[in-house]
Amino acid sequence: MENRAFSDVSYKQFLNEDKLMGCKCKGCGALYLPPRPICIECYSSDMEWVEMKGKGKLAAFTAIYVGPPSMVAEGFNRKNPYCVGVVEFEEGVKIDARIEGLDTKNPETIKVGMPLTAKFLHRTEGENMKTFLAFEA
Amino acid sequence: MKRRRKLGRGVAVVGVGMTPFNVYKDKDSKDLFVEAFKEMLVSVDKGVDPKDIDALYLGNFTSDFFVHQGHWGPIISDILGLSPIPATRTEGACASSALAFREGVFAVASGFYDIVLVGGVEEMSKRTTEEVAEGLGLALAPYEMQVGFTFPAVFGALATAYFAKYGASREHLMNVTIKSHNNAPLNPRAQFKLTIADLMNQKRENAKKKGEPLPTWKDEKDFLRDPKANPPVAWPMNLYDCCPISDGASCALLVAEDIARDFTDDPLYVVGLGQGSGKGLHAAKDLTCFEATRNAAQEAYGMSGLKPEDIQFAEVHDCFSIAEIIHMEDLGFFKPGEAYKAVENGLTRLDGPIPINTSGGLKCKGHPVGATGVAQLEELWEQLRGKAGKRQIPNKNLRIGGAHNLGGTGGTCTFTILERR
């Protein structure tokens, strides 16, 4: 796994393997999720993979009542809204993700700051597996 | 250490034009732009011969997706009778025509051209709402799109972060909506010309006609709290927190400062110009502001030597109610966490100390995305020259106005300051 490029393609491959992988700059220690090919702090390209522990807290969220066609196809609509948000990991970096197991019909009950744990949602698209990063309370 | 920004030579705006923003089933982008162009020609006090125009810069976001046309530049240039002058399309998502304006300013400031036409166009209403959402979604950051974010959802999420940090609530966002709807009936070019109170009366009348029970809203906020009247789109963004789907075009004529008086005795001068780029939500350090707007503001204030308190009024990119609040803080009109209180206290009303979105804003004037940036400058033109009619700002010494345009999830932001001398 050390030989994979620090790219979105590798990031998605790792998700398919139930691994949430970021990268760390060996030069200055900056942490990136998703991975970046160059460090935007010190411009080093000397990176190493770091597996995230998957624990974090909700930094921002929304319950979506009118979604794009892909989410409508999954059964989400005005009567069945879904939640997405930005989660801040214990390691300090943030990620966009789906949030599951919350009362999306009563979004005022969902609170910024609540603790969350990462999980992996697998979908099959043709012959390919696609994995969505999700979190649950 | 960054050098202070300055233009190679001064640039003035000597004419503007725009279509009313609306749904036009029988007009395409060419038709709309011609309409804006004709209005611009009339607006030039001493006239302009179109054959003297040196170049066209045209902002357009996603006609490729909406109407399968990815190359409006030369086509619009031809329909205006301007070919073979250079025509260049600019793309900055919902800030596309602000970028066209900037390119036009740079072209004149460099000395290469003297007279440049800039503008923007978008036709969105020929697609379904879901398709429009998908088309606009092309400007989301990749990770946002993958997990199912939409644009209302992005701004909904920012609102929850803002609420958590500063203690604001949906009730405060309603003040923005009510204010925008109060300005809109005064703007003949606005897509929605009803105040929230007008809308309530209209719905009561409709219920009476149909023999249905009359709604019992106490006041405007009570109406906005009612999920039947104001259904949720992406918490806490409901229908009346969101701008509509619109068609429209806008344009402006830019000339070198030294020839401006050949066109009008009352030109507006480009004194501040700024742009910035931002990161996606996950990479933003702070989810209650836009780094790109702050950079744009810093550039524009630096170039002009002006401070936020010198800006007498502004159009800001209120694609969603929370956006207006965040932009006013990023532009320095209010301290972080203070703008929602300022709106509540009426400071941004038409008769307040710093009127914001006197046009009705994107919320009510409409938001044909590629046309919005230059249309904001059209509002500055009317206000600064005292031609804004019923929505004219009462300040008799109006001299300096600002326009803020945003594209993507804060990916591209601009701030432009115009001065009347």
Interface residues (C-beta under 8 A of the other chain):
Chain A: D8 L33 P34 A59 A60 F61 T62 A63 I64 Y65 V66 G67 P68 P69 S70 M71 V72 F76 R78 P81 Y82 V84 G85 V86 V93 K94 I95 D96 A97 R98 P107 E108 K111 V112 G113 F132 L133
Chain B: T129 E130 A133 E134 G137 A141 P142 Y143 E144 Q146 V147 G148 F149 T150 P152 A153 V154 G156 A157 L158 T160 A161 F163 A164 P231 P232 V233 A234 W235 P236 M237 G280 L281 H282 A283 A284 L287
